[in-house]
Amino acid sequence: MKSIFLILLSINILAATDIQPKTLLDSITKYAVRIGTGEVNSYYIFVDPMCPHSKKLIALLSKDMMKQIQSTYYVFLYRLPKFESDKLINYVYQSHNPKSSLLDIMVENKKPDLTSYKPNTAEIKIVENIASIAKELKMKKRPYIMHFENTSIFCTVSEGSAPCLEKFDF
């Protein structure tokens, strides 16, 4: 029993030397559209504002006050290749109130007039930064959800392998 504990402890120590997904995600939380203020769980959610599945998830979260009290949802806009949502994503990040803009678009189905809209370089860099983290974490589908309980570095993911558990392939 002691030897199993020591092996698990050494795996944790070795894993701590690499950049963990939680650390990568924390580096972009300042760009997140935050839904909820709960401290029990942290969810990092990557959505495309044109994706119908993403829209359903955001609608569900925006209306469920109990979920918002218990957990914090960090929502990042990350384009799916099949949708032409670049302008829309930049528009949300450039708006005065990104959360309100996101909910208007994804929950209320309001379509902003983007004919004369020009994204600025600051928002383009935000979107590129988020995309680089998402690519590093090998996200392919939207919505993509990573869930962390309390301050744990271990997570569950909505699809594929859990990048935060790759070192622990038992």
Secondary structure, 3 states (H helix, E strand, C coil): CHHHHHHHHHHHHHHCCCCCHHHHHHCCHHHCEEECCCCCEEEEEEECCCCHHHHHHHHHHHHCHHHHHHEEEEEEECCCCCCCCHHHHHHHHHCCCHHHHHHHHHCCCCCCCCCCCCCCHHHHHHHHHHHHHHHHCCCCCCCEEEEEECCCCCEEECCCCCHHHHHHCC
